[in-house]
Each structure stands twice: as C-alpha cells, then as structure tokens.
Amino acid sequence: MEVSRIRALRGPNLWSRNTAIEAIVTCDDAECAIDEHLPNFEADLRARFPQIGRLRPDGHQGALSIAHVLQDTALALQAHAGCPVTFGRTAATIEPGVFQVVVEYSEEDVGRRAMEAATQLLQAVLSGSPFDVQAVLAELHELDEDVRLGPSTGSIVNAALARSIPFRRLTQGSMVQFGWGSRQRRIQAAETDATSAIAESIAQDKDLTKMLLHAAGVPVPRGHSVSDAESAWQAAQELGGPVVVKPRDGSQGRGVAVNIESREQVIAAYEVAAAISDEVIVERYIPGHDFRLLVVGDSLVAAARRDPPQVTGDGRHTIRQLVEQVNADPLRGDGHATSLTKIRFDDIALATLQNQGYDADSIPPAGTLITLRHNANLSTGGSATDVTDEVHPELAARAVTAARMIGLDICGVDVVAETVHLPLEEQHGGVVEVNAAPGLRMHLNPSFGKGRAVGEAIISSMFADGDNGRIPVVAVAGTNGKTTTVRLTAHLLAKAGHRVGMTNSDGVYVGSRCIDTGDCSGPRSARRILAHPDVDAAVFETARGGILREGLAFDRCDVAIVTNLGMGDHLGLGYISTVEDLAVVKRVIVQYVHAGGAAVLNATDPAVANMAIACPGTVVYFSDDPTHPLIGTHRAQGHRVVYRDGPVIVAAQNDSEIKISLSDIPLTRKGSIGFQVDNAMAAIAAAWSLGIDWAVIRSGLATFVSDAMTVPGRFNVFDYKGATVIADYGHNPDAIQALVRAIEAMPARRRSVVISGAGDRRDEDLRLQTTILGDAFDDVVLYEDQCQRGRADGEVLALLREGLSAARRTRHVQEIHGEFLAIDTALDRLSQGDLCLVLVDQVDEALAHLQRRISLHSSVKTA
C-alpha cells in the first residue's frame, strides 16, 4: 500500500460539505480484495486497534480494499481521540488498484496526522509489526487540544454558525473573522475589533482603573501603588487589617495574594507580585465571596461565584492524594481547552496549606475543607457557580457602569461581596478588578448551575438581528466564457453601487485595482477577496483545479453560473476522464447555492442543464435558442429564463418580458459573436437574480468594453496594416469552434491563425484543435512555447501537425519556436483585408508584444 498526494479540502468540495483530507492510495492485487487474499488481516488489525468498529459501511458493494480500511481507520482514530468526525468516502479511479480516500477532519493538523497514523497502523498489520494505538490516540488528543479553538472563542464561533454567519480562523490562535468583505467583524478570544486598545490598557492598570471607577461612583477598595517591599508593609499598616497584594499590570490572578496581615506575608507577596509588574498595589481586603460579572455591550449577561481551589478531607488520604483525585476529573485540563483547570500544587499552594497548619502529606479529618489558594481564578484550579439570576439590579448597574467607564465592550467585572442579592453599598462590597478579554469558561460550563449563552450575547452585540455578515457572492464555472462572464457580472454589480472584488484567470481585483496577477481562479484568491474590507460584493471564477485541490473558499453563494461544458478541457487530469466526470466537479458551485439564491445554467448544454436538480435555490436557464424546450417549459412553470430572440436578448418570467437590443451590448458586436451573447445572457441572469434594477443592467451592458485592457485575451480586436487581428485565449476544441463561428461572419481576403497547445491535454484534444482550424484558415502558424507540461520538445507540434493532415482549407503551415516570433511571423504576412486569429498563451505578455507591433507600425505610418 502506498499513500500519496495528500490534500486538505478546506471548504465544500467534490465529496461533501465537510472539510476533509483526501489521499491517493495505491494497492496491490491482494490489498484490493483483503477478504479473499488476506483472511487474517481484520483479526490482526482488531488485535492492535480493538475500538475500530465496522469495516464494511452500509451499502458497500464488491471487494473490500485496504483503501476502504484506511478510511475507517483514520476516522476511528480521530473519533477515539475526541474529534467528532464521521464522514468518509473511498472511490476507485480509472487506474486499477488506485483509490481516492476522503476522510473528514475537524482540525486539519489532526486529520493529517490521523491519516498518517492510520497508514502506519495498516502497514504494521501487513508486516506483522507491533503498533501502539494508545500512544497515537493520546498524541492526537493532545494535538487537538493544542490547535482547536478554546471554549471561549469556540462558543462565539458556534453562536455565529447558529445564525449562518460565516467564519474563518485567521491564525493558529484565537483570531477569527466573522462575515465577509465590508461586513466582516473580527474577534480574538473574548475581544472584538471594537475593543479599544486604550480601554484594554486602562484595564491592565489596576491603579488607574480604581481611580476611574471611584470617579464614576463605583465602590472600590482603598489602596495604592508601592515600589518596594517596605513601602508595601507601610501601606498595609496604614490600611489596617488584612490586605490584598497584587501586580499593577496582571491577569488571570497571577501574583495575587489575599487576606494577608503579617509583615512576612506582605513582603513575600510583594516579591511575587513584583516579579510580574514593576509596580505593586496594596489595598484593603474586602471579606466575602469572589464574583465575576460579565458585561457585553450595555447588559450584564452572566454572573458566577468563583471559589478557590480546595479539597475536602476524608480522614484517609493525604492532601496531595486528594488533589490528584480532583485533577483526575476529565473536565480538568492543563490549559483553557477544558471547562476546568487542574489544581496546581506549587509553592503558593504549600504556603497556603502552611497557614492552615497543614503540609502536602497531612491527612485532614473527614469533612474538613482545605483551601489551596486564596484567589478564586479558574486558571489556578478554582470552581464556579452560576448566580446570574440572583444579581440585584443595582449591583448589575454598577458592573455595567464599570465596563462603560473603562470603555470595554466585553468586560469581566470582579466583585468581592458577601452576596449578589444586595447592592454593593449596603454590604461594603466593591469592584476589585476589571478585565478585558475575560474568560468565558465559568459561564459556559459552571461547576454548579446552568450555563449561559454568552457566545450568543457577544455575536448579538456584533451583528444586528437578521444580519449574517455576508456580501453577495457569485461563482462562475464552465469550460469557456468564465472570465468574460465574471468581468461583465462584476461590472454590472459595480454599476449598482457595489465595491466589487473579483478573481479570474488574469488576477485578483478590488474595484479597478489589480492586487495580484496570474491565474487566480482558485480558493486562495477568493479568500483574499472575502477578507478585504473594501468589498461589498464578490464575483469568483471557480476553476475545476481549485475545487479538486482545496474545495470552495465559501460555504455558499448567492448565484452560481455554469456557462458550458466542453470536450477535451482538462480531461485526463486529476482522475477526471469524461465530460460526465467534469460535470460533477463543475456542479459543486450549484450544490452550494443557498436556498434563497439561484443557479444560472446554459439550457442548450444538457450536462449543464441537468445540474438544476442539485440546486437548493431557484434556477434561471439561458439559451441562444428561443424555442428550446427547457426555456418554454421553465417559463410556463413561472420561472425565470433569458434567451436570444433574433436581434434582442429577452428576460422573461410568466407574461413579463424585458428586451435588450444586442446593438446596445458592444461586447457582442451587434450579436455577431455568439459566445459573447451567451456570456452576456449569463451575466444578465445573474444580475437579475441579485435584484439589480433593469436600468442599471442596461447601462452596465452598454458601458462594458471588451478590449485588451478590460478583458485581456478575450476576442480583442485590432487593426494592423488594414488587416483585422483578433487575440484570444481559446485553448480547447469547443473554444476554437466558437471562435471559428464568430470569425466566419467577418469578411476577410485571407485568414491565418497562430496556435500552440498545452502539453497536459490529451493527444486527441490537441489534434482536434488544428483539425477544426484546418477547415477554416488558409495559413496556420504552429509554435512551441514554454507550456510543454511534461511533453518532450516537438511532441506538441507533431500532434498539432497531425490534426492538419486532412485540412480542407489550409495550404500554408509554418512551425516556429517561441510565441512572440510566431506572432511576428504571422503579422509580417498580413495584407490589407486579411484576418489573423492569434491564440495567445502568455496572455499579458503576448498582448503587450502585439500592441507594441501595432503601435510601431502606426507610428511609422504617421511619420
């Protein structure tokens, strides 16, 4: 068994909506039918991994291969490590013994390691070697805890998902983007992009916090900052009674000592606090319980009483043993990934025990409560009891005032008081601290009482009711016409007042600004647009390669356009060998149209039209044939259709019709370029589906210019020495056939074409391109460029030459090495009245070269 080409599918993909690891698995004959050839394999596997469960999924037909077992093993390893994943798929490819294995993951690092460990386990079974499954499960569990979001951030993400707000994790930490483009918001743990840096700085400065709260009438304990141990003891004497010593800048209870009175205790506490902050605060100790009040916006949303880490004696076990028993609770962990933290048995714990007359090996009497720390922070092993419903309105109002005075939109207010049933003033309680980025664990899963929906409260403070943070998203797939359709659709959205982000095979654009160049039709480029704050709507060219390689960049789209499915485009790559296979890939964007969205489908292409059954939303068909049965039937059922009727494009629903003259759409050259008419109809249907006003659509169509600047390499027309030169990126038989039809309507004395071929196309597709051209052009210039893609030198040219062997029209064939030289060769042969089609490969470079030649000729002529 060999596992290769492991990919992470990070969005909806060919297999499912789930994120997944995809691997190519090659098996020998025996491994393709393990029941028949490896009868002891299952027993040996179960001996090493008893928890694996069933190896034969429901509905499985035929021989069970080791690839299927790899899928089940990788899923089981994740599940038993604490990752709730269930989806898996194993599919045989056209190559004997080669399978595609797809396994869901919740965290990519865990999914990759699970696939790797599953491979190692099966190889150990095959070789009869031992394998420590428990060690792998422990490793996966630890890795999952390290990389997955903690409970605070996770609760906010889950609340967003419940409202269909998309999210994207921006770092390995807790920074998360909610929503898209200009409607996005960001958080880091329990801080939002509205959390003021100044407010956060104030909250970290405990002395300044006390001053501001006192000015706002919020009760706070008396005290002040000190800079050395003697000053700390002097301050404690001035305050009288027990005191609290804590760092001026601190968090999570670090370095805080409470209820101390003696000189030794104060000086020791000062040294601990001074190691954390240059300044230390000494303040009067307020007796009572420690409460945390969570304020979000202008509301108190949760409150908890926090108790310090403690154990209860049983008369038989030492304190150290009692702590170990408590820490064995699976709800306690070493970090913030679990709802509770393990109690730390450190110097502070030992000192606290000593104050109670115990040491670690003491056996306290049954029923005796032993405290391990005086502060009740959860990060030190404390526990929490929910008291939200018990908080007095005046006490809640003081907490909200404290948060607003500091300027925090999400704020943890620490209160010390005997009870939350009374106002602070009536019980001499006070606010002892205000916290930015407060931990939410105690409110989500308190030790006692019910959890509170604090994640929902935070999301509600960031997004108004009904706001899901989304911008309109249009995805465009197909064989030909994608880039032009993307550009025209983006242009229509811009005319409607949107700031549009666009990706296509030419680059990434925000408005008119290009922020990246090259083929940017994959999910990485789309994610850049969805993260850009100046984008109100997005249009994405969605190529098959990106879908296969990584899945979609979005969980759903508003409009999915599929232009057509041509023969010979990328077939034979990525185990996509037929047009039917290609249709399944292109259909992915249709499957993820949201229920209120629309799929815009070419009715005249059966493979595209059949995608309608996969669309959760509505369908708009377009066609160049007004009598096409699907157009008539769809319209009769009350649905929207767009079709060409002679010199006009008609958008119709029921008895309503909107007609747009093709003369008013420069892209189509008055309707003479059929494939541009198709592209225009697709863009019109998309704009209509998005609710754009018809006056705006008409204006947008009339102002869209199809030149080398606006739509490079898409039927760009130039005049050179009285001849017509057309530059186009057509690179498959269907595109070339469409170009031939368009050019046949253009008068010419002699027709010539410049063409090469991509080496990763099938032999028959390369031959077919020149077979089509040989019947339509007098001269053919073949060139070999840098795009050999694994082919030997001269191999592509030989295949193109074979396609011309039975040409009915071509009489002159010339072979050139280099794209620019081929263009120059064709241009040099042109005379007035000729027509030359240049099928460019390096679009920007070739167009620039062509324009320089044209410009140079014009300059010479003028001179």
BATORLUM-715150 format. One record per residue (C-alpha): residue number from 1; x, y, z. Coordinates in steps of 0.5 Angstrom, whole numbers, plus 500, padded with zeros to 3 digits. Layout:
! BATORLUM-715150
num  u  v  w
NUM  X  Y  Z
...
! end
This chain:
! BATORLUM-715150
num  u  v  w
1  500  500  500
2  503  507  498
3  499  513  500
4  501  520  496
5  498  527  494
6  495  528  501
7  491  535  500
8  487  539  505
9  480  540  503
10  478  547  507
11  472  548  504
12  466  545  501
13  468  540  496
14  467  535  491
15  465  530  496
16  462  533  501
17  461  540  505
18  466  537  510
19  473  539  511
20  477  533  509
21  484  530  508
22  484  527  501
23  489  522  499
24  491  518  493
25  492  510  496
26  495  505  491
27  494  498  493
28  497  491  490
29  492  486  488
30  492  482  495
31  490  489  498
32  485  491  493
33  481  485  496
34  483  483  503
35  477  478  505
36  480  474  499
37  487  475  500
38  489  477  507
39  484  473  511
40  488  474  518
41  488  482  516
42  482  484  520
43  483  480  526
44  491  483  526
45  488  490  526
46  483  489  531
47  488  486  536
48  492  493  535
49  486  497  535
50  480  494  538
51  476  500  538
52  476  501  530
53  469  499  530
54  466  496  523
55  470  496  517
56  464  495  512
57  460  501  511
58  453  501  510
59  451  500  502
60  458  498  501
61  459  493  495
62  464  489  492
63  471  487  495
64  474  491  501
65  480  494  499
66  485  496  504
67  484  503  502
68  477  503  505
69  480  500  511
70  485  506  511
71  479  511  511
72  475  507  517
73  482  507  521
74  483  515  520
75  476  516  522
76  476  512  528
77  483  515  531
78  480  522  531
79  474  520  534
80  477  516  540
81  482  522  541
82  476  526  542
83  475  529  535
84  467  528  533
85  468  526  525
86  464  521  522
87  464  523  514
88  469  518  510
89  469  516  502
90  473  512  498
91  473  512  491
92  476  507  486
93  480  511  480
94  480  509  473
95  487  506  474
96  487  499  477
97  489  499  484
98  489  506  485
99  483  510  490
100  482  516  493
101  481  516  500
102  477  522  503
103  477  523  511
104  473  529  515
105  477  533  520
106  475  538  525
107  482  541  526
108  487  540  519
109  493  538  523
110  490  533  527
111  487  530  520
112  493  530  517
113  497  526  523
114  491  521  523
115  492  519  516
116  499  519  517
117  498  514  523
118  493  510  520
119  497  509  514
120  503  507  519
121  498  502  523
122  496  498  517
123  503  498  515
124  505  495  521
125  499  490  521
126  501  488  514
127  508  487  516
128  507  484  523
129  510  489  527
130  507  492  534
131  504  499  534
132  502  503  540
133  495  505  538
134  494  508  545
135  500  513  545
136  497  515  538
137  491  517  541
138  494  521  546
139  498  524  541
140  492  526  537
141  488  528  543
142  494  533  546
143  495  536  538
144  487  537  538
145  487  541  545
146  493  545  542
147  490  547  536
148  483  547  536
149  479  554  539
150  479  554  546
151  472  554  550
152  471  562  550
153  473  563  543
154  469  557  541
155  463  559  544
156  463  565  540
157  464  561  533
158  458  557  535
159  454  562  536
160  456  565  529
161  454  559  526
162  448  558  529
163  446  565  526
164  449  563  519
165  455  568  520
166  461  565  516
167  467  565  520
168  475  564  518
169  480  563  523
170  486  568  521
171  491  565  526
172  493  558  530
173  491  562  536
174  484  565  537
175  484  571  532
176  477  570  528
177  474  573  522
178  466  573  522
179  463  575  516
180  466  577  509
181  469  584  506
182  466  590  508
183  461  587  513
184  466  583  517
185  468  583  524
186  474  580  528
187  475  577  535
188  481  575  539
189  478  571  544
190  473  575  548
191  476  581  545
192  473  584  539
193  475  589  533
194  471  595  537
195  475  593  544
196  479  600  545
197  487  599  546
198  486  605  551
199  481  601  555
200  485  595  555
201  491  599  557
202  487  602  563
203  484  595  565
204  491  593  566
205  493  599  570
206  489  597  576
207  491  603  580
208  488  608  574
209  482  603  574
210  481  604  581
211  481  612  580
212  476  612  574
213  471  607  578
214  472  611  584
215  470  618  580
216  464  614  577
217  461  612  584
218  463  605  583
219  465  602  590
220  473  600  590
221  477  598  596
222  482  603  599
223  489  602  597
224  495  605  593
225  501  603  589
226  508  602  592
227  515  601  589
228  519  597  595
229  517  591  600
230  518  596  606
231  513  601  603
232  508  595  602
233  509  594  609
234  508  601  611
235  502  601  606
236  499  595  610
237  499  598  617
238  496  605  614
239  490  601  611
240  489  597  618
241  487  590  618
242  488  584  612
243  490  587  605
244  491  584  598
245  498  585  595
246  498  585  587
247  501  587  581
248  499  593  578
249  499  590  571
250  497  583  571
251  492  578  569
252  489  571  571
253  490  572  578
254  498  571  577
255  502  574  583
256  495  576  587
257  496  575  595
258  489  576  599
259  487  576  606
260  494  577  609
261  497  581  615
262  504  580  618
263  510  583  616
264  513  577  613
265  507  575  609
266  506  582  606
267  514  582  604
268  513  575  601
269  507  577  597
270  511  584  595
271  516  580  592
272  512  575  588
273  508  581  585
274  514  585  583
275  516  579  579
276  510  581  575
277  510  588  575
278  515  594  576
279  509  597  581
280  505  593  586
281  498  595  589
282  497  594  596
283  489  595  598
284  485  593  604
285  482  586  604
286  474  586  603
287  471  580  606
288  466  576  602
289  466  572  596
290  469  573  589
291  464  574  584
292  465  575  576
293  460  579  573
294  460  579  565
295  458  585  562
296  457  585  554
297  455  592  551
298  451  595  556
299  448  589  559
300  450  584  565
301  449  577  561
302  452  573  566
303  455  572  573
304  459  567  577
305  461  566  584
306  468  564  584
307  471  559  589
308  479  558  591
309  482  551  589
310  480  547  595
311  479  539  597
312  475  536  603
313  479  531  608
314  476  524  608
315  481  522  614
316  485  517  610
317  488  521  604
318  494  526  604
319  492  533  602
320  497  531  596
321  493  525  594
322  486  529  595
323  489  534  590
324  491  528  585
325  484  525  586
326  481  532  584
327  485  533  578
328  483  526  575
329  477  529  573
330  476  529  566
331  473  536  566
332  480  539  569
333  486  540  564
334  493  544  564
335  490  550  560
336  484  553  558
337  481  548  553
338  477  544  558
339  472  547  563
340  476  547  569
341  484  547  570
342  488  542  574
343  490  545  581
344  497  547  582
345  501  544  587
346  506  549  588
347  510  554  593
348  504  558  593
349  499  552  595
350  504  550  600
351  505  557  603
352  497  557  604
353  497  550  607
354  502  552  612
355  498  558  614
356  492  553  616
357  497  548  620
358  498  543  614
359  503  541  609
360  502  536  603
361  503  530  607
362  498  532  612
363  491  527  613
364  486  532  614
365  480  530  618
366  474  528  615
367  469  534  612
368  475  539  613
369  475  544  608
370  482  545  605
371  484  551  601
372  490  551  596
373  490  558  594
374  486  565  597
375  485  567  590
376  479  564  586
377  481  565  579
378  479  559  575
379  486  559  571
380  489  557  578
381  484  551  579
382  478  554  582
383  471  553  581
384  465  557  579
385  457  557  581
386  453  561  577
387  449  566  580
388  446  570  574
389  439  570  576
390  441  573  583
391  444  579  582
392  441  585  585
393  439  590  579
394  443  596  583
395  449  591  583
396  448  590  576
397  448  597  574
398  455  598  578
399  458  593  574
400  455  596  567
401  458  603  569
402  465  600  571
403  465  597  564
404  463  603  561
405  468  608  565
406  474  604  563
407  471  603  555
408  470  596  554
409  465  593  550
410  466  586  553
411  468  586  560
412  469  582  566
413  468  586  573
414  471  582  579
415  467  584  585
416  468  582  592
417  462  582  597
418  458  577  602
419  452  576  597
420  450  579  590
421  443  580  593
422  444  587  595
423  447  593  592
424  455  594  594
425  454  600  598
426  449  596  603
427  455  591  605
428  461  594  604
429  463  590  598
430  467  593  592
431  470  592  585
432  477  590  586
433  479  589  578
434  476  590  571
435  478  585  566
436  479  586  558
437  479  579  554
438  475  576  560
439  475  568  560
440  468  565  559
441  469  558  561
442  466  559  568
443  460  562  565
444  459  557  559
445  460  551  564
446  460  553  571
447  462  547  576
448  455  548  579
449  448  552  576
450  447  553  569
451  451  555  563
452  450  562  560
453  449  563  552
454  455  568  553
455  457  567  546
456  450  569  543
457  451  575  547
458  457  577  544
459  455  575  537
460  449  579  538
461  453  585  540
462  457  585  534
463  451  583  529
464  444  586  529
465  438  582  529
466  438  579  521
467  445  581  520
468  449  575  518
469  455  579  516
470  455  576  508
471  456  580  502
472  453  578  495
473  458  572  492
474  457  570  485
475  461  564  483
476  462  562  476
477  465  556  473
478  465  552  466
479  469  551  460
480  469  557  456
481  467  564  458
482  468  564  465
483  473  570  465
484  469  575  461
485  462  573  465
486  466  574  471
487  468  581  469
488  462  583  466
489  458  581  472
490  463  585  477
491  462  591  472
492  454  590  473
493  455  590  481
494  459  596  480
495  454  600  477
496  449  598  482
497  454  602  487
498  458  596  490
499  465  596  491
500  467  589  488
501  472  584  489
502  474  580  483
503  478  574  482
504  479  571  475
505  485  567  471
506  488  574  470
507  489  576  477
508  485  579  483
509  482  586  483
510  479  590  488
511  475  595  484
512  479  597  478
513  485  596  482
514  489  589  481
515  492  587  487
516  495  580  484
517  497  578  477
518  497  571  474
519  492  565  474
520  488  567  481
521  481  563  480
522  482  558  486
523  480  559  493
524  486  562  496
525  485  568  492
526  477  568  493
527  479  568  501
528  483  574  500
529  477  578  497
530  473  575  502
531  478  578  507
532  478  585  504
533  475  591  508
534  473  595  502
535  469  589  498
536  461  590  498
537  460  584  493
538  465  579  490
539  465  575  484
540  469  569  483
541  472  565  477
542  472  558  480
543  476  553  476
544  476  546  477
545  483  545  479
546  482  549  486
547  475  545  487
548  479  539  487
549  485  542  490
550  482  545  496
551  475  546  495
552  471  552  495
553  473  559  499
554  466  560  501
555  460  556  505
556  455  558  500
557  454  563  494
558  448  567  492
559  449  566  485
560  452  560  481
561  454  561  474
562  456  555  469
563  457  557  462
564  458  551  459
565  462  544  459
566  466  543  453
567  470  537  450
568  477  536  452
569  478  541  457
570  483  539  462
571  480  531  461
572  485  526  464
573  488  531  470
574  486  529  477
575  482  523  475
576  477  527  471
577  477  523  465
578  470  524  462
579  465  530  461
580  461  527  466
581  466  527  471
582  468  534  469
583  460  536  470
584  461  533  477
585  466  538  479
586  463  544  476
587  457  542  479
588  460  544  486
589  458  551  486
590  451  550  484
591  450  545  490
592  452  550  495
593  448  556  492
594  444  558  499
595  436  557  499
596  435  564  497
597  440  564  491
598  440  562  484
599  444  558  479
600  444  561  472
601  445  555  467
602  446  554  460
603  440  551  458
604  443  548  451
605  448  544  454
606  445  538  457
607  451  537  462
608  450  544  465
609  442  544  465
610  442  537  469
611  445  541  474
612  439  544  476
613  437  538  480
614  443  539  485
615  441  547  486
616  438  548  493
617  435  555  491
618  432  557  484
619  434  556  477
620  435  561  471
621  436  558  465
622  439  562  459
623  440  560  451
624  441  562  445
625  435  558  442
626  428  562  444
627  425  555  442
628  429  551  446
629  424  546  450
630  427  548  457
631  426  555  456
632  419  554  454
633  417  549  460
634  421  553  465
635  418  560  463
636  411  556  463
637  412  554  471
638  413  561  473
639  421  561  473
640  426  566  470
641  429  565  463
642  434  569  459
643  434  568  451
644  436  571  445
645  431  572  440
646  434  575  434
647  437  582  435
648  435  582  442
649  436  579  449
650  430  577  453
651  429  576  460
652  422  573  462
653  418  571  467
654  411  569  466
655  408  574  462
656  413  579  464
657  419  581  459
658  425  585  459
659  428  586  452
660  435  589  451
661  438  590  444
662  444  587  442
663  446  593  439
664  446  596  446
665  451  591  448
666  458  593  445
667  461  586  448
668  457  582  443
669  459  586  436
670  451  587  435
671  450  580  436
672  455  577  431
673  460  574  437
674  455  568  439
675  459  566  445
676  459  573  448
677  452  573  447
678  452  567  452
679  456  571  456
680  452  577  456
681  446  573  458
682  449  569  464
683  451  576  467
684  444  579  466
685  441  573  469
686  446  574  475
687  445  581  476
688  437  580  475
689  438  574  481
690  441  579  485
691  436  584  484
692  439  590  480
693  435  595  477
694  434  594  470
695  436  601  468
696  443  599  472
697  443  593  468
698  442  596  461
699  447  602  463
700  452  597  465
701  452  593  459
702  452  599  454
703  459  601  458
704  462  595  458
705  468  595  454
706  471  589  451
707  478  591  450
708  485  588  452
709  485  593  458
710  478  591  460
711  478  583  458
712  485  581  456
713  485  575  451
714  478  575  450
715  477  577  443
716  481  583  443
717  480  586  436
718  486  590  433
719  487  594  426
720  494  592  423
721  496  595  416
722  489  595  414
723  488  587  417
724  484  585  423
725  488  582  428
726  484  578  434
727  487  576  440
728  484  570  444
729  486  566  450
730  482  560  447
731  485  553  449
732  481  548  448
733  477  545  442
734  470  548  444
735  473  555  445
736  476  554  438
737  470  552  435
738  466  558  438
739  472  563  435
740  471  560  428
741  464  561  428
742  465  568  430
743  470  570  425
744  466  566  419
745  462  572  420
746  467  577  419
747  470  579  412
748  477  577  410
749  481  576  404
750  486  571  407
751  485  568  414
752  491  566  418
753  492  563  425
754  497  563  430
755  497  557  435
756  500  552  440
757  498  547  445
758  498  546  453
759  502  539  454
760  498  537  459
761  492  536  454
762  490  529  451
763  493  527  445
764  486  527  441
765  485  534  444
766  491  537  441
767  490  534  434
768  482  536  434
769  484  544  435
770  488  544  429
771  483  540  425
772  478  545  427
773  483  551  425
774  485  547  418
775  478  547  415
776  477  555  417
777  484  558  416
778  489  559  410
779  495  560  414
780  497  556  420
781  503  558  424
782  505  553  430
783  509  555  435
784  512  551  441
785  513  555  448
786  514  554  455
787  508  551  456
788  510  544  455
789  508  541  462
790  512  534  461
791  512  533  454
792  518  533  450
793  521  538  445
794  517  538  439
795  512  533  441
796  506  538  442
797  508  541  435
798  508  534  432
799  501  533  435
800  498  539  432
801  501  538  425
802  498  531  425
803  491  535  426
804  492  539  420
805  494  532  416
806  487  532  413
807  486  540  413
808  481  542  407
809  483  550  407
810  490  550  410
811  495  551  405
812  501  554  408
813  504  551  415
814  510  554  419
815  513  552  425
816  516  557  430
817  520  556  436
818  517  562  441
819  511  565  442
820  513  572  440
821  517  570  434
822  510  566  432
823  506  573  432
824  511  577  429
825  512  572  423
826  504  572  422
827  504  579  422
828  509  580  417
829  505  576  412
830  499  580  413
831  496  585  408
832  490  589  407
833  483  586  408
834  487  580  412
835  484  577  418
836  489  574  423
837  487  570  430
838  493  570  435
839  491  564  440
840  496  567  446
841  499  563  451
842  502  568  456
843  496  573  455
844  499  579  458
845  506  579  455
846  503  577  448
847  498  582  448
848  504  587  450
849  508  585  445
850  502  585  440
851  500  592  442
852  508  594  441
853  508  592  434
854  501  595  432
855  504  602  436
856  510  602  432
857  507  601  425
858  502  606  427
859  508  611  429
860  512  609  422
861  506  610  418
862  504  617  421
863  511  619  420
! end
